[in-house]
Amino acid sequence: MTQQEKIEKIQKRMDWENEQADKGVEPYASNRKRMRKKIKEVKRHFKFNMIVPPKVFDFLRKMKVQLSREEIEKNLKDGVQLYSVYTRKTRGNNFYNPKLIIDREMFEAIQVIRRNQKSSIILKNDGIHFNKSSRELRIWGYSTYIKKGSSRFEICSEMFGKKRCPMRWSLKRMCEIIGEPAYSNREVEERKGKVRGKIRYLNEDIESSIGIKDFIVEENGLFIVNPINKPQAG
């Protein structure tokens, strides 16, 4: 093979590698574009809609902040942007999201209160508690409801069903909570995956319901309630 042929062979190889690289970048760029679009949609949603704890929602409803049907129809006819405040409630085993349609002035007023006077709009009891009867898991003033008979229900009952609950648990204790007691270090290691799986599902349930991400995290061999999500007093 001549020197020229070697160079041509190397060039062809480089061209092929570049083509493969381009093919790999294409879906990445496409995914990134879709992700940006989704983020934009979420930002737009929360620009005009606000989620609040159930008790705050009930308070706003009693204050009659909801626009009348005539006001809503007039605003729609005039092209005026409407806003909404909503919450998450339960009826039996079903969840629903009641909402109040309000104007921009009221929406911005509630935002200001939430930002500057958090203690007045987040429930005074900012702890964590699970009510087995109502299935309500209250986390720092926000509520979600856990399906009865599910593994998450049992976990919440054991972890947060008492008046005073701990905020950290050993892996061995977590094994007991999920009904997989371990009596040796080897058994603890074997059950570690099961514990993490149960916690992951609980975290996903909480995040999808009230937006609190990574509610329970693993740190230094312990499972702890993630303090980063706790609302700070205004």
ChimeraX commands (.cxc) that place a marker at each C-alpha (Angstrom):
marker #1 position 0.00,0.00,0.00 radius 0.5
marker #1 position 1.41,3.34,-1.06 radius 0.5
marker #1 position 1.67,6.34,1.24 radius 0.5
marker #1 position -1.14,8.03,-0.69 radius 0.5
marker #1 position -3.41,5.02,-0.27 radius 0.5
marker #1 position -2.68,4.96,3.47 radius 0.5
marker #1 position -3.62,8.63,3.74 radius 0.5
marker #1 position -6.85,8.05,1.80 radius 0.5
marker #1 position -7.73,5.10,4.04 radius 0.5
marker #1 position -7.16,7.18,7.17 radius 0.5
marker #1 position -9.25,9.99,5.69 radius 0.5
marker #1 position -12.13,7.62,4.94 radius 0.5
marker #1 position -11.95,6.29,8.50 radius 0.5
marker #1 position -12.06,9.82,9.91 radius 0.5
marker #1 position -15.01,10.71,7.67 radius 0.5
marker #1 position -16.88,7.62,8.88 radius 0.5
marker #1 position -16.18,8.44,12.54 radius 0.5
marker #1 position -17.41,12.01,12.02 radius 0.5
marker #1 position -20.63,10.70,10.47 radius 0.5
marker #1 position -21.20,8.44,13.48 radius 0.5
marker #1 position -20.52,11.30,15.84 radius 0.5
marker #1 position -23.04,13.48,14.00 radius 0.5
marker #1 position -25.65,10.73,14.28 radius 0.5
marker #1 position -25.03,10.59,18.03 radius 0.5
marker #1 position -25.31,14.36,18.45 radius 0.5
marker #1 position -28.57,14.58,16.47 radius 0.5
marker #1 position -30.84,12.79,18.98 radius 0.5
marker #1 position -29.10,14.57,21.86 radius 0.5
marker #1 position -29.80,17.96,20.29 radius 0.5
marker #1 position -33.37,16.89,19.55 radius 0.5
marker #1 position -33.92,15.73,23.16 radius 0.5
marker #1 position -32.44,18.94,24.48 radius 0.5
marker #1 position -34.79,20.94,22.27 radius 0.5
marker #1 position -37.80,18.95,23.54 radius 0.5
marker #1 position -36.64,19.40,27.12 radius 0.5
marker #1 position -36.36,23.17,26.66 radius 0.5
marker #1 position -39.86,23.19,25.19 radius 0.5
marker #1 position -41.23,21.28,28.21 radius 0.5
marker #1 position -39.46,23.61,30.64 radius 0.5
marker #1 position -40.95,26.56,28.79 radius 0.5
marker #1 position -44.42,25.01,29.04 radius 0.5
marker #1 position -44.02,24.40,32.79 radius 0.5
marker #1 position -42.82,27.97,33.35 radius 0.5
marker #1 position -45.78,29.29,31.41 radius 0.5
marker #1 position -48.17,27.13,33.45 radius 0.5
marker #1 position -46.90,28.49,36.77 radius 0.5
marker #1 position -46.94,32.01,35.38 radius 0.5
marker #1 position -50.74,31.85,35.39 radius 0.5
marker #1 position -51.51,29.01,37.85 radius 0.5
marker #1 position -50.57,28.50,41.50 radius 0.5
marker #1 position -50.85,25.45,43.77 radius 0.5
marker #1 position -51.55,26.04,47.47 radius 0.5
marker #1 position -52.20,23.78,50.49 radius 0.5
marker #1 position -55.83,22.58,50.88 radius 0.5
marker #1 position -56.50,24.71,53.97 radius 0.5
marker #1 position -55.18,27.83,52.24 radius 0.5
marker #1 position -57.40,27.04,49.28 radius 0.5
marker #1 position -60.43,26.68,51.55 radius 0.5
marker #1 position -59.58,30.02,53.17 radius 0.5
marker #1 position -59.37,31.76,49.77 radius 0.5
marker #1 position -62.69,30.23,48.75 radius 0.5
marker #1 position -64.33,31.56,51.93 radius 0.5
marker #1 position -62.87,34.98,51.10 radius 0.5
marker #1 position -64.75,34.75,47.78 radius 0.5
marker #1 position -61.78,35.63,45.60 radius 0.5
marker #1 position -63.31,33.65,42.72 radius 0.5
marker #1 position -64.50,35.78,39.81 radius 0.5
marker #1 position -68.19,35.57,38.99 radius 0.5
marker #1 position -69.34,33.81,35.83 radius 0.5
marker #1 position -70.17,37.17,34.27 radius 0.5
marker #1 position -66.69,38.53,35.07 radius 0.5
marker #1 position -65.03,35.43,33.62 radius 0.5
marker #1 position -67.10,35.64,30.43 radius 0.5
marker #1 position -66.36,39.36,30.06 radius 0.5
marker #1 position -62.60,38.86,30.55 radius 0.5
marker #1 position -62.57,36.04,28.00 radius 0.5
marker #1 position -64.50,38.15,25.53 radius 0.5
marker #1 position -62.12,41.09,26.02 radius 0.5
marker #1 position -59.04,38.82,25.75 radius 0.5
marker #1 position -57.98,39.47,29.36 radius 0.5
marker #1 position -55.68,36.83,30.85 radius 0.5
marker #1 position -57.28,34.79,33.64 radius 0.5
marker #1 position -55.37,33.19,36.53 radius 0.5
marker #1 position -56.12,30.24,38.78 radius 0.5
marker #1 position -55.29,28.97,42.25 radius 0.5
marker #1 position -55.72,25.23,42.77 radius 0.5
marker #1 position -55.02,22.49,45.27 radius 0.5
marker #1 position -55.09,18.70,45.56 radius 0.5
marker #1 position -57.83,16.94,47.54 radius 0.5
marker #1 position -59.22,13.45,47.92 radius 0.5
marker #1 position -62.71,12.00,47.66 radius 0.5
marker #1 position -62.69,8.35,48.70 radius 0.5
marker #1 position -59.90,6.73,46.69 radius 0.5
marker #1 position -60.00,9.43,44.02 radius 0.5
marker #1 position -57.96,12.62,43.77 radius 0.5
marker #1 position -59.18,15.87,42.29 radius 0.5
marker #1 position -57.87,19.40,41.82 radius 0.5
marker #1 position -60.44,22.11,42.60 radius 0.5
marker #1 position -59.51,25.58,41.41 radius 0.5
marker #1 position -60.52,29.20,41.72 radius 0.5
marker #1 position -60.45,31.56,38.74 radius 0.5
marker #1 position -59.10,34.95,39.79 radius 0.5
marker #1 position -57.77,38.15,38.23 radius 0.5
marker #1 position -54.17,39.24,37.92 radius 0.5
marker #1 position -54.34,41.62,40.89 radius 0.5
marker #1 position -55.48,38.89,43.29 radius 0.5
marker #1 position -52.99,36.39,41.84 radius 0.5
marker #1 position -50.08,38.78,42.39 radius 0.5
marker #1 position -51.31,39.61,45.91 radius 0.5
marker #1 position -51.25,35.91,46.86 radius 0.5
marker #1 position -47.76,35.59,45.36 radius 0.5
marker #1 position -46.53,38.50,47.47 radius 0.5
marker #1 position -47.98,36.94,50.63 radius 0.5
marker #1 position -46.38,33.58,49.85 radius 0.5
marker #1 position -43.03,35.22,49.19 radius 0.5
marker #1 position -42.92,37.68,52.10 radius 0.5
marker #1 position -45.17,36.12,54.73 radius 0.5
marker #1 position -44.73,32.39,54.29 radius 0.5
marker #1 position -45.83,31.63,57.82 radius 0.5
marker #1 position -49.24,33.16,57.08 radius 0.5
marker #1 position -49.96,30.98,54.07 radius 0.5
marker #1 position -48.13,27.77,55.01 radius 0.5
marker #1 position -49.86,25.95,57.84 radius 0.5
marker #1 position -48.51,26.67,61.30 radius 0.5
marker #1 position -47.78,23.01,61.88 radius 0.5
marker #1 position -44.81,22.68,59.56 radius 0.5
marker #1 position -43.98,19.18,60.73 radius 0.5
marker #1 position -44.63,15.84,59.07 radius 0.5
marker #1 position -47.54,13.58,60.02 radius 0.5
marker #1 position -49.50,10.73,58.50 radius 0.5
marker #1 position -53.16,10.24,59.39 radius 0.5
marker #1 position -54.09,6.59,58.82 radius 0.5
marker #1 position -57.84,7.25,58.88 radius 0.5
marker #1 position -57.89,9.99,56.24 radius 0.5
marker #1 position -54.75,8.69,54.47 radius 0.5
marker #1 position -53.41,12.25,54.51 radius 0.5
marker #1 position -49.63,12.70,54.57 radius 0.5
marker #1 position -48.94,16.27,55.58 radius 0.5
marker #1 position -45.47,17.56,54.80 radius 0.5
marker #1 position -44.55,21.06,55.97 radius 0.5
marker #1 position -48.04,22.39,55.39 radius 0.5
marker #1 position -48.76,20.54,52.12 radius 0.5
marker #1 position -50.92,17.46,51.86 radius 0.5
marker #1 position -51.01,14.38,49.69 radius 0.5
marker #1 position -53.02,11.19,50.10 radius 0.5
marker #1 position -51.59,7.68,50.14 radius 0.5
marker #1 position -53.53,4.74,48.74 radius 0.5
marker #1 position -54.69,2.40,51.52 radius 0.5
marker #1 position -53.24,-1.10,51.34 radius 0.5
marker #1 position -50.20,0.01,49.34 radius 0.5
marker #1 position -46.63,-0.47,50.55 radius 0.5
marker #1 position -46.34,3.32,50.72 radius 0.5
marker #1 position -49.28,3.38,53.14 radius 0.5
marker #1 position -47.50,0.92,55.46 radius 0.5
marker #1 position -44.22,2.84,55.21 radius 0.5
marker #1 position -45.91,6.16,56.06 radius 0.5
marker #1 position -47.81,4.55,58.95 radius 0.5
marker #1 position -44.57,3.28,60.50 radius 0.5
marker #1 position -42.45,6.33,59.76 radius 0.5
marker #1 position -44.87,9.23,60.29 radius 0.5
marker #1 position -47.95,7.82,62.02 radius 0.5
marker #1 position -46.93,8.78,65.55 radius 0.5
marker #1 position -47.21,12.18,67.19 radius 0.5
marker #1 position -43.46,12.54,67.28 radius 0.5
marker #1 position -41.62,10.81,64.50 radius 0.5
marker #1 position -37.88,10.55,63.91 radius 0.5
marker #1 position -36.30,12.27,60.92 radius 0.5
marker #1 position -33.67,9.62,60.29 radius 0.5
marker #1 position -33.64,5.83,60.14 radius 0.5
marker #1 position -30.93,3.21,59.94 radius 0.5
marker #1 position -30.98,0.73,57.07 radius 0.5
marker #1 position -31.75,-2.04,59.55 radius 0.5
marker #1 position -34.74,-0.10,60.88 radius 0.5
marker #1 position -35.94,0.52,57.32 radius 0.5
marker #1 position -35.79,-3.23,56.69 radius 0.5
marker #1 position -38.10,-3.73,59.66 radius 0.5
marker #1 position -40.47,-1.01,58.43 radius 0.5
marker #1 position -40.91,-2.62,55.00 radius 0.5
marker #1 position -41.45,-6.02,56.63 radius 0.5
marker #1 position -38.05,-7.47,55.72 radius 0.5
marker #1 position -36.24,-7.64,59.08 radius 0.5
marker #1 position -32.52,-8.31,58.84 radius 0.5
marker #1 position -30.61,-10.00,61.63 radius 0.5
marker #1 position -27.14,-9.87,60.14 radius 0.5
marker #1 position -25.04,-7.47,58.11 radius 0.5
marker #1 position -25.28,-9.80,55.14 radius 0.5
marker #1 position -29.10,-9.76,55.26 radius 0.5
marker #1 position -29.06,-5.95,55.51 radius 0.5
marker #1 position -26.99,-5.75,52.34 radius 0.5
marker #1 position -29.33,-8.14,50.55 radius 0.5
marker #1 position -32.39,-6.05,51.44 radius 0.5
marker #1 position -30.81,-2.69,50.67 radius 0.5
marker #1 position -32.17,-2.69,47.12 radius 0.5
marker #1 position -35.73,-3.38,48.32 radius 0.5
marker #1 position -35.59,-0.50,50.77 radius 0.5
marker #1 position -34.29,1.90,48.13 radius 0.5
marker #1 position -36.98,0.79,45.71 radius 0.5
marker #1 position -39.79,1.44,48.23 radius 0.5
marker #1 position -38.36,4.85,49.10 radius 0.5
marker #1 position -38.00,5.73,45.43 radius 0.5
marker #1 position -41.69,4.99,44.78 radius 0.5
marker #1 position -42.73,7.02,47.82 radius 0.5
marker #1 position -40.57,9.95,46.68 radius 0.5
marker #1 position -42.07,9.79,43.19 radius 0.5
marker #1 position -45.60,9.76,44.62 radius 0.5
marker #1 position -44.89,12.81,46.77 radius 0.5
marker #1 position -43.17,14.71,43.97 radius 0.5
marker #1 position -45.98,14.10,41.49 radius 0.5
marker #1 position -48.61,15.10,44.08 radius 0.5
marker #1 position -47.21,18.21,45.75 radius 0.5
marker #1 position -43.92,18.89,44.02 radius 0.5
marker #1 position -41.57,18.09,46.90 radius 0.5
marker #1 position -38.56,16.40,45.30 radius 0.5
marker #1 position -36.34,13.79,46.99 radius 0.5
marker #1 position -38.37,13.82,50.20 radius 0.5
marker #1 position -36.26,11.04,51.73 radius 0.5
marker #1 position -32.59,10.74,50.87 radius 0.5
marker #1 position -29.76,8.40,51.86 radius 0.5
marker #1 position -26.85,10.00,53.66 radius 0.5
marker #1 position -23.92,8.43,55.51 radius 0.5
marker #1 position -25.68,5.06,55.73 radius 0.5
marker #1 position -28.92,6.58,57.04 radius 0.5
marker #1 position -32.23,7.44,55.41 radius 0.5
marker #1 position -33.21,10.99,56.34 radius 0.5
marker #1 position -35.97,13.48,55.60 radius 0.5
marker #1 position -34.32,15.88,53.16 radius 0.5
marker #1 position -34.03,19.22,55.03 radius 0.5
marker #1 position -33.37,21.17,51.82 radius 0.5
marker #1 position -37.12,21.17,51.00 radius 0.5
marker #1 position -38.29,22.55,54.33 radius 0.5
marker #1 position -39.92,25.99,53.96 radius 0.5
marker #1 position -38.04,28.77,55.66 radius 0.5
marker #1 position -39.93,31.25,57.82 radius 0.5
marker #1 position -40.47,34.58,56.08 radius 0.5
marker link #1:1,2 radius 0.2
marker link #1:2,3 radius 0.2
marker link #1:3,4 radius 0.2
marker link #1:4,5 radius 0.2
marker link #1:5,6 radius 0.2
marker link #1:6,7 radius 0.2
marker link #1:7,8 radius 0.2
marker link #1:8,9 radius 0.2
marker link #1:9,10 radius 0.2
marker link #1:10,11 radius 0.2
marker link #1:11,12 radius 0.2
marker link #1:12,13 radius 0.2
marker link #1:13,14 radius 0.2
marker link #1:14,15 radius 0.2
marker link #1:15,16 radius 0.2
marker link #1:16,17 radius 0.2
marker link #1:17,18 radius 0.2
marker link #1:18,19 radius 0.2
marker link #1:19,20 radius 0.2
marker link #1:20,21 radius 0.2
marker link #1:21,22 radius 0.2
marker link #1:22,23 radius 0.2
marker link #1:23,24 radius 0.2
marker link #1:24,25 radius 0.2
marker link #1:25,26 radius 0.2
marker link #1:26,27 radius 0.2
marker link #1:27,28 radius 0.2
marker link #1:28,29 radius 0.2
marker link #1:29,30 radius 0.2
marker link #1:30,31 radius 0.2
marker link #1:31,32 radius 0.2
marker link #1:32,33 radius 0.2
marker link #1:33,34 radius 0.2
marker link #1:34,35 radius 0.2
marker link #1:35,36 radius 0.2
marker link #1:36,37 radius 0.2
marker link #1:37,38 radius 0.2
marker link #1:38,39 radius 0.2
marker link #1:39,40 radius 0.2
marker link #1:40,41 radius 0.2
marker link #1:41,42 radius 0.2
marker link #1:42,43 radius 0.2
marker link #1:43,44 radius 0.2
marker link #1:44,45 radius 0.2
marker link #1:45,46 radius 0.2
marker link #1:46,47 radius 0.2
marker link #1:47,48 radius 0.2
marker link #1:48,49 radius 0.2
marker link #1:49,50 radius 0.2
marker link #1:50,51 radius 0.2
marker link #1:51,52 radius 0.2
marker link #1:52,53 radius 0.2
marker link #1:53,54 radius 0.2
marker link #1:54,55 radius 0.2
marker link #1:55,56 radius 0.2
marker link #1:56,57 radius 0.2
marker link #1:57,58 radius 0.2
marker link #1:58,59 radius 0.2
marker link #1:59,60 radius 0.2
marker link #1:60,61 radius 0.2
marker link #1:61,62 radius 0.2
marker link #1:62,63 radius 0.2
marker link #1:63,64 radius 0.2
marker link #1:64,65 radius 0.2
marker link #1:65,66 radius 0.2
marker link #1:66,67 radius 0.2
marker link #1:67,68 radius 0.2
marker link #1:68,69 radius 0.2
marker link #1:69,70 radius 0.2
marker link #1:70,71 radius 0.2
marker link #1:71,72 radius 0.2
marker link #1:72,73 radius 0.2
marker link #1:73,74 radius 0.2
marker link #1:74,75 radius 0.2
marker link #1:75,76 radius 0.2
marker link #1:76,77 radius 0.2
marker link #1:77,78 radius 0.2
marker link #1:78,79 radius 0.2
marker link #1:79,80 radius 0.2
marker link #1:80,81 radius 0.2
marker link #1:81,82 radius 0.2
marker link #1:82,83 radius 0.2
marker link #1:83,84 radius 0.2
marker link #1:84,85 radius 0.2
marker link #1:85,86 radius 0.2
marker link #1:86,87 radius 0.2
marker link #1:87,88 radius 0.2
marker link #1:88,89 radius 0.2
marker link #1:89,90 radius 0.2
marker link #1:90,91 radius 0.2
marker link #1:91,92 radius 0.2
marker link #1:92,93 radius 0.2
marker link #1:93,94 radius 0.2
marker link #1:94,95 radius 0.2
marker link #1:95,96 radius 0.2
marker link #1:96,97 radius 0.2
marker link #1:97,98 radius 0.2
marker link #1:98,99 radius 0.2
marker link #1:99,100 radius 0.2
marker link #1:100,101 radius 0.2
marker link #1:101,102 radius 0.2
marker link #1:102,103 radius 0.2
marker link #1:103,104 radius 0.2
marker link #1:104,105 radius 0.2
marker link #1:105,106 radius 0.2
marker link #1:106,107 radius 0.2
marker link #1:107,108 radius 0.2
marker link #1:108,109 radius 0.2
marker link #1:109,110 radius 0.2
marker link #1:110,111 radius 0.2
marker link #1:111,112 radius 0.2
marker link #1:112,113 radius 0.2
marker link #1:113,114 radius 0.2
marker link #1:114,115 radius 0.2
marker link #1:115,116 radius 0.2
marker link #1:116,117 radius 0.2
marker link #1:117,118 radius 0.2
marker link #1:118,119 radius 0.2
marker link #1:119,120 radius 0.2
marker link #1:120,121 radius 0.2
marker link #1:121,122 radius 0.2
marker link #1:122,123 radius 0.2
marker link #1:123,124 radius 0.2
marker link #1:124,125 radius 0.2
marker link #1:125,126 radius 0.2
marker link #1:126,127 radius 0.2
marker link #1:127,128 radius 0.2
marker link #1:128,129 radius 0.2
marker link #1:129,130 radius 0.2
marker link #1:130,131 radius 0.2
marker link #1:131,132 radius 0.2
marker link #1:132,133 radius 0.2
marker link #1:133,134 radius 0.2
marker link #1:134,135 radius 0.2
marker link #1:135,136 radius 0.2
marker link #1:136,137 radius 0.2
marker link #1:137,138 radius 0.2
marker link #1:138,139 radius 0.2
marker link #1:139,140 radius 0.2
marker link #1:140,141 radius 0.2
marker link #1:141,142 radius 0.2
marker link #1:142,143 radius 0.2
marker link #1:143,144 radius 0.2
marker link #1:144,145 radius 0.2
marker link #1:145,146 radius 0.2
marker link #1:146,147 radius 0.2
marker link #1:147,148 radius 0.2
marker link #1:148,149 radius 0.2
marker link #1:149,150 radius 0.2
marker link #1:150,151 radius 0.2
marker link #1:151,152 radius 0.2
marker link #1:152,153 radius 0.2
marker link #1:153,154 radius 0.2
marker link #1:154,155 radius 0.2
marker link #1:155,156 radius 0.2
marker link #1:156,157 radius 0.2
marker link #1:157,158 radius 0.2
marker link #1:158,159 radius 0.2
marker link #1:159,160 radius 0.2
marker link #1:160,161 radius 0.2
marker link #1:161,162 radius 0.2
marker link #1:162,163 radius 0.2
marker link #1:163,164 radius 0.2
marker link #1:164,165 radius 0.2
marker link #1:165,166 radius 0.2
marker link #1:166,167 radius 0.2
marker link #1:167,168 radius 0.2
marker link #1:168,169 radius 0.2
marker link #1:169,170 radius 0.2
marker link #1:170,171 radius 0.2
marker link #1:171,172 radius 0.2
marker link #1:172,173 radius 0.2
marker link #1:173,174 radius 0.2
marker link #1:174,175 radius 0.2
marker link #1:175,176 radius 0.2
marker link #1:176,177 radius 0.2
marker link #1:177,178 radius 0.2
marker link #1:178,179 radius 0.2
marker link #1:179,180 radius 0.2
marker link #1:180,181 radius 0.2
marker link #1:181,182 radius 0.2
marker link #1:182,183 radius 0.2
marker link #1:183,184 radius 0.2
marker link #1:184,185 radius 0.2
marker link #1:185,186 radius 0.2
marker link #1:186,187 radius 0.2
marker link #1:187,188 radius 0.2
marker link #1:188,189 radius 0.2
marker link #1:189,190 radius 0.2
marker link #1:190,191 radius 0.2
marker link #1:191,192 radius 0.2
marker link #1:192,193 radius 0.2
marker link #1:193,194 radius 0.2
marker link #1:194,195 radius 0.2
marker link #1:195,196 radius 0.2
marker link #1:196,197 radius 0.2
marker link #1:197,198 radius 0.2
marker link #1:198,199 radius 0.2
marker link #1:199,200 radius 0.2
marker link #1:200,201 radius 0.2
marker link #1:201,202 radius 0.2
marker link #1:202,203 radius 0.2
marker link #1:203,204 radius 0.2
marker link #1:204,205 radius 0.2
marker link #1:205,206 radius 0.2
marker link #1:206,207 radius 0.2
marker link #1:207,208 radius 0.2
marker link #1:208,209 radius 0.2
marker link #1:209,210 radius 0.2
marker link #1:210,211 radius 0.2
marker link #1:211,212 radius 0.2
marker link #1:212,213 radius 0.2
marker link #1:213,214 radius 0.2
marker link #1:214,215 radius 0.2
marker link #1:215,216 radius 0.2
marker link #1:216,217 radius 0.2
marker link #1:217,218 radius 0.2
marker link #1:218,219 radius 0.2
marker link #1:219,220 radius 0.2
marker link #1:220,221 radius 0.2
marker link #1:221,222 radius 0.2
marker link #1:222,223 radius 0.2
marker link #1:223,224 radius 0.2
marker link #1:224,225 radius 0.2
marker link #1:225,226 radius 0.2
marker link #1:226,227 radius 0.2
marker link #1:227,228 radius 0.2
marker link #1:228,229 radius 0.2
marker link #1:229,230 radius 0.2
marker link #1:230,231 radius 0.2
marker link #1:231,232 radius 0.2
marker link #1:232,233 radius 0.2
marker link #1:233,234 radius 0.2
view
